[in-house]
């Protein structure tokens, strides 16, 4: 297990470098000069002072070859320095330290909510295949799946204001114990819940035809015991895998949720950086998002042997 974990961690290094290289190349060769953008936003008619712009570019090392700039950036990142924002002038590292905890807490809570709601519903739907209860659960899941976060967020906020005019408007961040987090959390978990319900239902239907399930029923074990002892554990392996992949969906979906509900997380910071071509922030957020996705995949991989001992035996063989 330890060797496998270390091997997976070593794979992170070239993967992170390739992602960073791709994003840095897009910023380097893409449209838009960051220094000109700074001058264009500055008050006064100084946007087209070529001598001043050239001096700043030279001082910032932006006239150096691509590989030299990229190598310097990687060395700084290894030391925890992502540079300074072109817009605010603040340290990007400080900005990430402020925004990342918000997004991480929101994402972890959304995953927990998804698991608590979707796995039991998927299990119930699978055990009651082709019944009204199954159709109701599956239909609700498809309905939730069809509503993207940027549509569900504004609609639910309007409905809350219309139905409960005295309720606190869910805008801003007050921590995970603040009631304002409930609505954005539900919106963020909409599509993951739908996906896990369908995944769990399909896994239950497939495993109900296995010999060991029929044998358990032939022994006179109750349906509740069959479900909890013989069906639930095998289906958790593909479901946990899917939950790990959902982290990617949460990273994308959190952008709109954080914008709509005014949450000061990485998603809102990403949108502000993209709209203002703030390249240091874009690079840092991309790297952090990639790190979170790889960390989620690693956690899923390490959870396999706990859920299915055959995975551990196959790995050690």
C-alpha positions as CSV (number, residue, x, y, z in Angstrom):
1,X,0.0,0.0,0.0
2,X,2.8,2.4,1.0
3,X,4.7,1.6,-2.2
4,X,1.6,2.1,-4.3
5,X,0.8,5.4,-2.6
6,X,4.3,6.7,-3.2
7,X,4.2,5.6,-6.9
8,X,1.0,7.5,-7.4
9,X,2.4,10.6,-5.7
10,X,5.4,10.5,-8.0
11,X,3.1,10.4,-11.1
12,X,1.7,13.7,-9.9
13,X,4.9,15.6,-10.6
14,X,5.0,15.1,-14.4
15,X,1.2,15.4,-14.7
16,X,1.2,18.7,-12.8
17,X,4.1,20.0,-15.0
18,X,2.3,19.1,-18.2
19,X,-0.8,20.8,-17.1
20,X,1.1,23.9,-16.0
21,X,3.1,23.9,-19.3
22,X,-0.1,23.8,-21.4
23,X,-1.7,26.6,-19.5
24,X,1.5,28.7,-19.4
25,X,1.9,28.2,-23.2
26,X,-1.7,29.4,-23.7
27,X,-1.0,32.5,-21.6
28,X,2.4,33.2,-23.3
29,X,1.3,32.7,-26.9
30,X,-2.4,33.7,-26.5
31,X,-4.0,37.0,-27.2
32,X,-3.6,39.9,-24.8
33,X,-0.5,41.6,-23.4
34,X,-0.9,41.7,-19.6
35,X,1.3,44.9,-19.2
36,X,-0.8,46.7,-21.9
37,X,-4.0,45.6,-20.1
38,X,-2.7,47.2,-16.8
39,X,-2.1,50.5,-18.6
40,X,-5.4,50.3,-20.3
41,X,-7.2,50.1,-17.0
42,X,-5.1,52.8,-15.4
43,X,-6.5,56.3,-15.3
44,X,-5.1,58.8,-17.9
45,X,-3.9,58.4,-21.4
46,X,-0.8,56.3,-20.7
47,X,-2.0,53.1,-22.3
48,X,0.2,53.5,-25.4
49,X,3.5,54.7,-23.9
50,X,5.7,52.1,-25.7
51,X,8.9,53.0,-23.8
52,X,7.3,52.7,-20.4
53,X,5.6,49.4,-21.3
54,X,8.9,48.0,-22.7
55,X,10.7,49.0,-19.5
56,X,8.2,47.2,-17.3
57,X,8.3,44.1,-19.6
58,X,12.1,44.0,-19.3
59,X,12.0,44.5,-15.5
60,X,9.4,41.7,-15.1
61,X,11.4,39.3,-17.4
62,X,8.5,39.1,-19.9
63,X,11.0,39.5,-22.8
64,X,12.9,36.4,-21.9
65,X,12.4,33.2,-24.0
66,X,9.4,31.0,-23.1
67,X,11.3,28.1,-21.5
68,X,13.3,30.5,-19.3
69,X,10.2,32.2,-18.1
70,X,8.4,28.8,-17.5
71,X,11.4,27.4,-15.6
72,X,11.5,30.5,-13.4
73,X,7.8,30.3,-12.7
74,X,8.0,26.6,-11.8
75,X,10.9,27.2,-9.4
76,X,8.9,30.0,-7.7
77,X,5.8,27.7,-7.5
78,X,7.9,25.0,-5.8
79,X,8.8,27.6,-3.2
80,X,5.2,28.5,-2.7
81,X,5.3,31.8,-4.7
82,X,2.7,32.2,-7.4
83,X,3.6,35.8,-8.2
84,X,1.4,38.9,-7.8
85,X,-1.9,39.7,-9.3
86,X,-1.7,42.0,-12.2
87,X,-4.9,43.7,-11.1
88,X,-4.7,44.1,-7.4
89,X,-1.0,43.7,-6.9
90,X,-1.6,41.3,-4.0
91,X,0.3,38.1,-3.6
92,X,-1.5,35.3,-5.4
93,X,-0.5,32.8,-2.7
94,X,-2.3,35.0,-0.1
95,X,-5.4,35.2,-2.3
96,X,-5.5,31.4,-2.7
97,X,-5.0,30.9,1.1
98,X,-8.1,33.1,1.5
99,X,-10.3,31.6,-1.2
100,X,-9.3,27.9,-1.2
101,X,-10.8,27.0,2.2
102,X,-14.2,28.3,1.1
103,X,-14.3,26.1,-2.0
104,X,-12.9,23.1,-0.2
105,X,-15.4,23.2,2.6
106,X,-18.2,23.7,0.1
107,X,-17.0,20.8,-2.1
108,X,-16.5,18.4,0.8
109,X,-20.0,19.2,2.2
110,X,-21.5,18.8,-1.3
111,X,-19.8,15.3,-1.7
112,X,-21.1,14.3,1.8
113,X,-24.6,15.5,1.0
114,X,-24.5,13.6,-2.3
115,X,-23.4,10.4,-0.7
116,X,-26.0,10.6,2.1
117,X,-28.9,11.3,-0.2
118,X,-28.1,9.6,-3.4
119,X,-26.8,6.2,-2.3
120,X,-29.9,5.3,-0.2
121,X,-32.2,6.6,-3.0
122,X,-30.3,4.6,-5.6
123,X,-30.4,1.5,-3.4
124,X,-34.2,1.8,-2.9
125,X,-34.8,2.4,-6.6
126,X,-32.7,-0.7,-7.5
127,X,-34.5,-2.9,-5.0
128,X,-37.8,-1.7,-6.3
129,X,-37.1,-1.9,-10.0
130,X,-39.9,-1.0,-12.4
131,X,-42.2,0.1,-9.6
132,X,-43.8,3.5,-9.1
133,X,-41.2,4.2,-6.4
134,X,-38.4,3.4,-8.8
135,X,-40.0,5.6,-11.6
136,X,-40.4,8.5,-9.1
137,X,-36.8,8.4,-7.9
138,X,-35.4,7.9,-11.3
139,X,-37.6,10.6,-12.8
140,X,-36.6,13.1,-10.1
141,X,-32.9,12.3,-10.7
142,X,-33.3,12.9,-14.4
143,X,-35.1,16.2,-13.6
144,X,-32.2,17.4,-11.3
145,X,-29.7,16.3,-13.9
146,X,-31.3,18.5,-16.5
147,X,-30.9,21.7,-14.4
148,X,-27.4,23.2,-14.6
149,X,-26.1,25.1,-11.6
150,X,-26.2,28.5,-13.3
151,X,-30.0,28.0,-13.8
152,X,-30.8,26.4,-10.5
153,X,-29.0,29.0,-8.4
154,X,-31.0,32.1,-9.5
155,X,-34.3,30.2,-9.7
156,X,-34.0,28.9,-6.1
157,X,-32.9,32.3,-4.8
158,X,-35.9,33.9,-6.4
159,X,-38.2,31.2,-5.1
160,X,-36.8,31.6,-1.6
161,X,-37.4,35.3,-1.6
162,X,-41.0,34.9,-2.9
163,X,-41.9,32.1,-0.6
164,X,-40.1,33.2,2.5
165,X,-39.7,37.0,2.3
166,X,-38.5,37.3,5.9
167,X,-35.8,34.7,5.4
168,X,-32.1,35.6,5.3
169,X,-30.9,36.1,1.7
170,X,-28.3,33.4,1.0
171,X,-25.6,35.8,-0.2
172,X,-22.0,35.8,1.1
173,X,-20.0,33.5,3.3
174,X,-20.2,33.0,7.0
175,X,-18.7,29.5,7.5
176,X,-20.1,26.0,7.2
177,X,-22.4,26.6,10.2
178,X,-24.0,29.6,8.6
179,X,-27.6,28.9,7.3
180,X,-26.7,30.9,4.1
181,X,-24.6,27.9,2.9
182,X,-27.7,25.6,2.7
183,X,-29.0,26.9,-0.6
184,X,-25.7,27.0,-2.5
185,X,-24.9,23.5,-1.1
186,X,-28.2,22.1,-2.5
187,X,-27.6,23.7,-5.9
188,X,-24.1,22.4,-6.1
189,X,-25.2,18.9,-5.2
190,X,-28.1,18.8,-7.7
191,X,-26.4,17.0,-10.6
192,X,-24.0,14.9,-8.5
193,X,-27.0,13.5,-6.6
194,X,-28.8,12.6,-9.9
195,X,-25.6,10.9,-11.2
196,X,-25.0,8.8,-8.1
197,X,-28.7,7.8,-7.9
198,X,-28.5,6.4,-11.4
199,X,-25.1,4.8,-10.8
200,X,-26.2,3.1,-7.6
201,X,-29.5,1.9,-9.1
202,X,-27.7,0.3,-12.1
203,X,-25.2,-1.4,-9.8
204,X,-27.9,-2.7,-7.5
205,X,-29.9,-4.2,-10.4
206,X,-26.8,-5.8,-11.8
207,X,-25.7,-7.4,-8.5
208,X,-29.1,-8.7,-7.6
209,X,-28.7,-11.3,-10.3
210,X,-25.5,-12.7,-8.8
211,X,-25.4,-16.2,-7.4
212,X,-24.4,-15.1,-3.9
213,X,-27.5,-12.9,-3.6
214,X,-29.8,-15.7,-4.7
215,X,-28.0,-18.0,-2.2
216,X,-28.5,-15.5,0.6
217,X,-32.3,-15.3,-0.2
218,X,-32.5,-19.0,-0.4
219,X,-31.2,-19.2,3.2
220,X,-34.2,-17.2,4.3
221,X,-32.4,-14.0,5.1
222,X,-34.7,-11.0,5.1
223,X,-34.5,-8.5,2.2
224,X,-33.2,-5.8,4.5
225,X,-30.3,-8.1,5.6
226,X,-29.6,-9.1,1.9
227,X,-29.4,-5.4,0.9
228,X,-27.2,-4.3,3.8
229,X,-24.9,-7.3,3.9
230,X,-24.6,-8.6,0.4
231,X,-25.6,-5.7,-2.0
232,X,-24.5,-2.5,-0.4
233,X,-20.8,-3.2,0.0
234,X,-20.1,-4.5,-3.6
235,X,-21.8,-1.5,-5.1
236,X,-19.8,1.0,-3.1
237,X,-16.7,0.5,-5.2
238,X,-18.0,1.9,-8.5
239,X,-20.0,4.5,-6.6
240,X,-17.0,5.8,-4.7
241,X,-15.1,6.0,-8.0
242,X,-17.9,8.1,-9.4
243,X,-17.9,10.4,-6.3
244,X,-14.2,11.0,-6.9
245,X,-14.8,11.9,-10.5
246,X,-17.6,14.3,-9.4
247,X,-14.9,16.4,-7.8
248,X,-14.2,17.6,-11.4
249,X,-17.9,18.6,-11.8
250,X,-17.8,20.4,-8.5
251,X,-14.8,22.5,-9.5
252,X,-16.6,23.6,-12.6
253,X,-20.0,24.0,-11.0
254,X,-18.7,25.9,-8.1
255,X,-17.8,28.8,-10.4
256,X,-21.4,29.6,-11.1
257,X,-22.6,28.8,-7.5
258,X,-19.9,31.1,-6.0
259,X,-20.8,33.9,-8.4
260,X,-24.6,33.7,-7.9
261,X,-24.3,33.4,-4.1
262,X,-21.4,35.8,-3.6
263,X,-19.1,33.1,-2.1
264,X,-15.4,34.3,-1.9
265,X,-14.0,31.0,-3.2
266,X,-11.7,29.8,-6.0
267,X,-14.6,29.7,-8.5
268,X,-15.4,33.4,-8.2
269,X,-11.7,34.3,-8.2
270,X,-11.2,32.3,-11.4
271,X,-14.0,34.2,-13.2
272,X,-12.6,37.6,-12.1
273,X,-9.2,36.5,-13.3
274,X,-10.4,35.3,-16.6
275,X,-12.4,38.4,-17.3
276,X,-9.5,40.6,-16.5
277,X,-6.7,38.4,-18.1
278,X,-5.0,38.2,-14.7
279,X,-2.6,35.5,-15.9
280,X,-0.8,34.8,-12.5
281,X,-4.1,34.1,-10.9
282,X,-5.3,31.9,-13.8
283,X,-2.2,29.8,-13.7
284,X,-2.4,29.4,-9.9
285,X,-6.0,28.4,-9.9
286,X,-5.6,26.0,-12.7
287,X,-2.7,24.3,-10.8
288,X,-4.7,24.1,-7.6
289,X,-7.8,22.7,-9.4
290,X,-5.6,20.0,-11.0
291,X,-4.1,19.2,-7.6
292,X,-7.6,18.8,-6.1
293,X,-8.7,16.5,-8.9
294,X,-5.6,14.3,-8.6
295,X,-6.0,14.2,-4.8
296,X,-9.6,13.0,-5.2
297,X,-8.5,10.3,-7.6
298,X,-5.8,9.2,-5.2
299,X,-8.2,9.0,-2.3
300,X,-10.6,6.9,-4.4
301,X,-7.7,4.6,-5.4
302,X,-6.7,4.1,-1.8
303,X,-10.2,3.4,-0.7
304,X,-10.6,0.4,-3.1
305,X,-8.8,-2.1,-0.8
306,X,-11.0,-1.1,2.1
307,X,-14.2,-1.7,0.1
308,X,-13.1,-4.7,-1.9
309,X,-10.2,-6.9,-0.6
310,X,-9.9,-8.4,-4.1
311,X,-8.5,-5.1,-5.3
312,X,-5.7,-5.3,-2.8
313,X,-4.9,-8.9,-3.7
314,X,-4.8,-8.1,-7.4
315,X,-2.5,-5.1,-6.8
316,X,-0.1,-7.2,-4.8
317,X,-0.1,-10.1,-7.2
